[in-house]
């Protein structure tokens, strides 16, 4: 008798196999094992995207995208904090490098690719200007206050905040992110809903049952945990490859951020391919806000408890690229419609960011 599973078999097997491979590492020392881990990581990413879409279909927008953004960010924060506490070279700049990389990857890489693919398939896509405007104004304030302002304060030497300043900025970050979530889910939830006529084909599919939804939530957490554990495990291999290549160590943060953001990136791209640009932007911009709004307070707590100095201020080149990205994306979303051109421009900026990271 054939066993009928509530979810596709591969979406259940992929994260379980990834966890088994991760914990079996001590018994295997051959070089090809890293390749197996990388394959398991990709399987977990695709499985996470599937489960996130199941949950999103059940709870509706914007709760589904918010759930995925917060879940990924909480695990990302756990990874950053654990690496900081482990110490070593670059521990004081780890949070800054990872958060800045995540912001640039989302703003120019993920959104750029979504606009390019969506514009190619549908010529023109629409979204809610109020939702994107709310996300961008919050993101601009929080990124400048956390990553740029430390370069200009004088209470502490260098691009760092003093203890009192760090506490204040951590509180400000939580207030800004909390206010955005309240607007997104309660006060102005309708701003973040897909415009009428967007993605009609998906609206007729019946929502999953409570049992399937709860199973998908559990498996989503397993998938994301597996992604972060394997990313952490592969970090020494990646770092060695970067050093052997002669590239700056900051490239490691970019690669790790790319791996962590894969589930959200793939989910956002799939939504754009289905002409659901609002969902795609909810995922991307919500992820960027969660990444910085939750990471900075967590890093501040670790810094205060351990006495570790945390460098938050980015350099002049990075500041220029950040401001260019924010300015360009605000202009791109000013009309409520996007074409392939905006995607190309954002991807060019992303390419410049990657190139200047490798060749500063």
C-alpha positions as CSV (number, residue, x, y, z in Angstrom):
1,X,0.0,0.0,0.0
2,X,1.4,3.3,-1.0
3,X,2.0,5.8,1.8
4,X,0.5,9.2,1.1
5,X,2.5,12.1,2.7
6,X,1.0,15.5,3.5
7,X,4.0,17.2,1.8
8,X,6.3,16.2,-1.1
9,X,8.8,13.6,0.1
10,X,11.9,15.6,-0.9
11,X,10.8,18.6,1.3
12,X,10.8,16.4,4.3
13,X,13.9,14.3,3.4
14,X,16.2,17.3,2.5
15,X,16.5,19.0,5.9
16,X,16.7,15.7,7.7
17,X,19.5,14.5,5.5
18,X,21.3,17.8,5.9
19,X,21.2,17.6,9.7
20,X,22.5,14.0,9.5
21,X,25.4,15.0,7.3
22,X,26.2,18.0,9.5
23,X,26.4,15.9,12.7
24,X,28.2,13.0,11.0
25,X,31.2,15.3,10.1
26,X,33.5,14.0,12.9
27,X,33.4,10.5,11.3
28,X,34.4,11.7,7.8
29,X,37.5,13.6,6.9
30,X,37.7,13.2,3.1
31,X,37.8,16.3,1.0
32,X,34.7,15.6,-0.9
33,X,32.5,15.8,2.2
34,X,32.4,19.6,1.9
35,X,30.7,19.1,-1.5
36,X,28.1,16.8,0.1
37,X,27.4,19.5,2.7
38,X,27.0,22.1,-0.1
39,X,24.5,19.9,-1.9
40,X,22.6,19.3,1.3
41,X,22.6,23.1,1.9
42,X,21.0,23.7,-1.4
43,X,18.4,21.0,-0.8
44,X,17.5,22.6,2.5
45,X,17.2,26.0,0.9
46,X,14.7,24.8,-1.7
47,X,12.8,22.9,1.0
48,X,12.7,26.0,3.1
49,X,11.2,28.0,0.2
50,X,8.5,25.4,-0.3
51,X,7.5,25.3,3.4
52,X,7.5,29.1,3.6
53,X,5.1,29.2,0.6
54,X,2.8,26.7,2.3
55,X,2.7,28.7,5.5
56,X,2.3,32.0,3.6
57,X,-0.7,30.5,1.6
58,X,-2.3,29.5,4.9
59,X,-1.8,32.7,7.0
60,X,-2.0,35.1,4.0
61,X,-0.1,38.3,3.3
62,X,1.8,39.9,4.8
63,X,2.1,37.5,7.7
64,X,3.7,34.7,5.6
65,X,6.5,36.8,4.3
66,X,7.0,38.4,7.8
67,X,7.3,34.9,9.3
68,X,10.0,33.8,6.9
69,X,12.0,37.1,7.3
70,X,12.0,36.9,11.1
71,X,12.8,33.2,11.1
72,X,15.8,33.6,8.9
73,X,17.0,36.7,10.7
74,X,16.8,35.1,14.2
75,X,18.9,32.2,13.0
76,X,21.3,34.7,11.3
77,X,21.6,36.6,14.5
78,X,22.4,33.4,16.4
79,X,25.1,32.6,13.9
80,X,26.7,36.1,14.2
81,X,26.6,36.1,18.0
82,X,28.1,32.6,18.2
83,X,31.0,33.6,15.8
84,X,31.5,36.8,17.8
85,X,31.7,34.9,21.1
86,X,34.1,32.4,19.5
87,X,36.5,35.4,18.9
88,X,39.3,35.3,16.4
89,X,40.3,37.7,13.6
90,X,37.6,40.1,12.6
91,X,35.2,39.3,15.4
92,X,34.7,43.0,16.1
93,X,33.7,43.8,12.5
94,X,31.7,40.6,11.8
95,X,28.3,42.0,12.6
96,X,28.9,45.1,10.5
97,X,30.3,43.2,7.5
98,X,27.4,40.7,7.5
99,X,24.7,43.2,8.0
100,X,26.1,45.5,5.3
101,X,26.5,42.6,2.9
102,X,22.9,41.5,3.6
103,X,21.5,45.0,2.9
104,X,23.4,45.3,-0.4
105,X,22.6,41.8,-1.5
106,X,18.9,42.4,-0.8
107,X,18.6,45.9,-2.2
108,X,20.6,45.5,-5.4
109,X,21.0,41.7,-5.9
110,X,17.7,40.1,-4.9
111,X,15.4,43.0,-5.8
112,X,17.4,43.7,-9.0
113,X,17.0,40.0,-10.1
114,X,13.3,40.0,-9.3
115,X,12.7,43.2,-11.3
116,X,14.8,41.8,-14.2
117,X,13.0,38.5,-14.4
118,X,9.5,40.0,-13.7
119,X,10.1,42.7,-16.3
120,X,11.3,40.2,-18.9
121,X,8.3,37.9,-18.4
122,X,5.5,40.5,-18.0
123,X,7.0,43.7,-19.4
124,X,5.6,45.8,-16.6
125,X,4.7,44.9,-13.0
126,X,2.7,46.8,-10.3
127,X,3.0,47.1,-6.5
128,X,1.7,49.1,-3.6
129,X,3.7,52.4,-3.4
130,X,2.7,53.0,0.2
131,X,4.0,49.6,1.4
132,X,7.4,50.0,-0.4
133,X,7.6,53.7,0.8
134,X,7.0,52.7,4.4
135,X,9.7,50.0,4.2
136,X,12.3,52.2,2.4
137,X,11.9,55.2,4.8
138,X,12.4,52.9,7.8
139,X,15.3,51.1,6.1
140,X,17.0,54.4,5.2
141,X,16.8,55.7,8.8
142,X,18.0,52.5,10.4
143,X,20.9,51.9,8.1
144,X,22.3,55.4,8.3
145,X,21.9,55.5,12.1
146,X,23.7,52.1,12.6
147,X,26.2,51.9,9.8
148,X,27.1,55.5,8.9
149,X,26.6,57.7,12.0
150,X,29.3,55.9,14.0
151,X,31.9,57.4,11.7
152,X,31.0,60.9,12.8
153,X,30.5,60.5,16.6
154,X,33.4,61.6,18.9
155,X,32.6,60.0,22.2
156,X,34.7,56.9,21.3
157,X,37.7,56.7,19.0
158,X,37.1,55.2,15.6
159,X,34.0,54.1,13.8
160,X,32.4,52.8,17.0
161,X,29.7,53.8,19.4
162,X,30.3,54.4,23.1
163,X,28.4,52.1,25.5
164,X,25.6,54.6,26.1
165,X,25.4,55.4,22.4
166,X,25.2,51.7,21.5
167,X,22.4,51.2,24.0
168,X,20.5,54.1,22.6
169,X,20.9,53.0,19.0
170,X,19.9,49.4,19.9
171,X,16.7,50.8,21.4
172,X,16.1,53.1,18.4
173,X,16.6,50.1,16.0
174,X,14.0,48.0,17.9
175,X,11.5,51.0,17.9
176,X,11.9,51.5,14.2
177,X,11.5,47.8,13.3
178,X,8.7,47.3,15.8
179,X,6.8,50.3,14.4
180,X,7.2,49.0,10.8
181,X,5.9,45.5,11.8
182,X,2.9,47.1,13.6
183,X,2.1,49.2,10.4
184,X,2.6,46.1,8.2
185,X,0.5,43.7,10.2
186,X,-2.1,45.8,12.0
187,X,-2.6,49.5,11.3
188,X,-2.0,49.6,7.5
189,X,-2.0,45.9,6.6
190,X,-3.9,46.6,3.4
191,X,-0.9,48.5,2.0
192,X,1.1,45.3,1.9
193,X,-1.6,43.1,0.2
194,X,-1.1,42.3,-3.4
195,X,-2.8,44.7,-5.8
196,X,-6.0,43.4,-7.5
197,X,-5.3,41.3,-10.5
198,X,-1.8,40.3,-9.3
199,X,-1.1,36.6,-9.4
200,X,-4.7,35.5,-10.0
201,X,-3.7,32.0,-10.8
202,X,-2.5,31.2,-7.3
203,X,-5.7,32.6,-5.6
204,X,-7.8,29.6,-6.6
205,X,-5.6,27.0,-5.0
206,X,-7.2,25.7,-1.7
207,X,-5.2,26.7,1.4
208,X,-3.4,23.9,3.3
209,X,-4.9,22.3,6.4
210,X,-3.8,23.2,10.0
211,X,-1.9,19.9,10.2
212,X,0.0,20.6,7.0
213,X,0.7,24.2,8.1
214,X,2.1,23.2,11.5
215,X,4.3,20.5,9.9
216,X,5.6,23.1,7.4
217,X,6.4,25.5,10.2
218,X,8.4,22.9,12.0
219,X,10.2,21.8,8.9
220,X,10.9,25.4,7.9
221,X,12.7,25.9,11.2
222,X,14.6,22.7,10.7
223,X,15.6,23.8,7.2
224,X,16.8,27.2,8.3
225,X,18.7,25.8,11.2
226,X,20.4,23.3,8.8
227,X,21.3,26.1,6.4
228,X,23.0,28.2,9.2
229,X,24.7,25.2,10.8
230,X,26.2,24.1,7.4
231,X,27.1,27.7,6.5
232,X,29.0,28.0,9.8
233,X,30.6,24.6,9.1
234,X,31.7,25.6,5.6
235,X,33.0,29.1,6.8
236,X,36.6,27.9,7.5
237,X,36.7,26.2,4.0
238,X,35.4,29.4,2.4
239,X,37.8,31.6,4.4
240,X,40.8,29.5,3.4
241,X,39.7,29.7,-0.3
242,X,39.3,33.5,0.0
243,X,42.8,33.9,1.6
244,X,44.4,31.5,-1.0
245,X,42.8,33.6,-3.7
246,X,44.3,36.8,-2.2
247,X,40.9,38.5,-1.7
248,X,40.0,40.6,1.3
249,X,38.5,38.8,4.3
250,X,35.3,40.9,4.0
251,X,34.4,38.7,1.1
252,X,33.8,35.8,3.6
253,X,31.0,37.9,5.1
254,X,29.5,38.4,1.7
255,X,29.5,34.7,0.8
256,X,28.0,33.7,4.2
257,X,25.3,36.4,3.8
258,X,24.5,35.1,0.3
259,X,24.1,31.5,1.7
260,X,21.9,32.7,4.6
261,X,19.7,34.8,2.3
262,X,19.2,32.0,-0.3
263,X,15.8,30.9,1.1
264,X,14.3,34.4,1.0
265,X,16.0,35.2,-2.3
266,X,14.7,32.1,-4.0
267,X,11.2,32.7,-2.6
268,X,11.2,36.4,-3.7
269,X,12.4,35.4,-7.2
270,X,9.6,32.7,-7.5
271,X,7.0,35.3,-6.5
272,X,8.3,37.7,-9.1
273,X,8.2,35.0,-11.8
274,X,4.5,34.4,-10.9
275,X,3.8,38.2,-11.3
276,X,3.4,38.7,-7.5
277,X,5.8,41.5,-7.2
278,X,4.2,42.9,-4.0
279,X,4.9,39.6,-2.2
280,X,8.4,39.6,-3.6
281,X,9.1,43.1,-2.3
282,X,7.5,42.3,1.1
283,X,10.0,39.4,1.4
284,X,13.0,41.3,0.3
285,X,12.5,44.6,2.1
286,X,11.1,42.9,5.2
287,X,14.2,40.7,5.3
288,X,16.5,43.7,5.1
289,X,14.7,45.5,7.9
290,X,14.6,42.4,10.1
291,X,18.3,41.8,9.4
292,X,19.5,45.1,10.7
293,X,16.7,45.8,13.2
294,X,17.2,42.6,15.1
295,X,21.0,42.1,14.7
296,X,22.1,45.5,16.0
297,X,20.3,45.1,19.4
298,X,21.6,41.5,19.8
299,X,25.2,42.6,19.0
300,X,24.8,45.5,21.5
301,X,23.8,43.1,24.2
302,X,26.8,40.8,23.5
303,X,29.2,43.8,23.4
304,X,28.0,45.2,26.7
305,X,28.0,41.8,28.5
306,X,31.5,40.8,27.2
307,X,33.2,44.2,27.0
308,X,33.9,43.5,23.4
309,X,34.4,46.6,21.1
310,X,32.0,46.3,18.1
311,X,32.9,48.3,15.0
312,X,29.7,49.4,13.2
313,X,30.8,52.3,10.9
314,X,31.4,51.3,7.3
315,X,34.2,52.9,5.2
316,X,33.7,55.8,2.7
317,X,33.4,53.5,-0.4
318,X,30.8,51.4,1.3
319,X,28.9,54.5,2.4
320,X,28.8,55.8,-1.1
321,X,27.5,52.4,-2.5
322,X,24.9,52.3,0.3
323,X,23.6,55.8,-0.4
324,X,23.6,55.1,-4.2
325,X,21.6,51.9,-3.7
326,X,19.0,53.6,-1.4
327,X,18.7,56.6,-3.8
328,X,18.4,54.4,-6.9
329,X,15.8,52.1,-5.4
330,X,13.7,55.0,-4.2
331,X,13.6,56.4,-7.7
332,X,12.9,52.9,-9.1
333,X,9.8,52.5,-6.9
334,X,8.5,56.1,-7.2
335,X,5.9,55.4,-9.9
336,X,4.3,52.1,-8.6
337,X,5.4,50.3,-11.7
338,X,8.6,48.6,-12.7
339,X,10.2,47.4,-15.9
340,X,13.3,45.5,-16.9
341,X,15.4,48.7,-16.8
342,X,15.2,49.1,-13.0
343,X,16.4,45.6,-12.5
344,X,19.4,46.1,-14.8
345,X,20.5,49.2,-13.0
346,X,20.2,47.6,-9.6
347,X,22.1,44.5,-10.8
348,X,24.9,46.7,-12.2
349,X,25.3,48.4,-8.8
350,X,25.4,44.9,-7.2
351,X,28.1,43.9,-9.6
352,X,30.1,47.0,-8.7
353,X,29.6,46.2,-5.0
354,X,31.0,42.6,-5.5
355,X,33.8,43.7,-7.7
356,X,35.0,46.5,-5.3
357,X,34.8,44.0,-2.4
358,X,37.2,41.7,-4.2
359,X,39.3,44.5,-5.7
360,X,39.0,47.4,-3.2
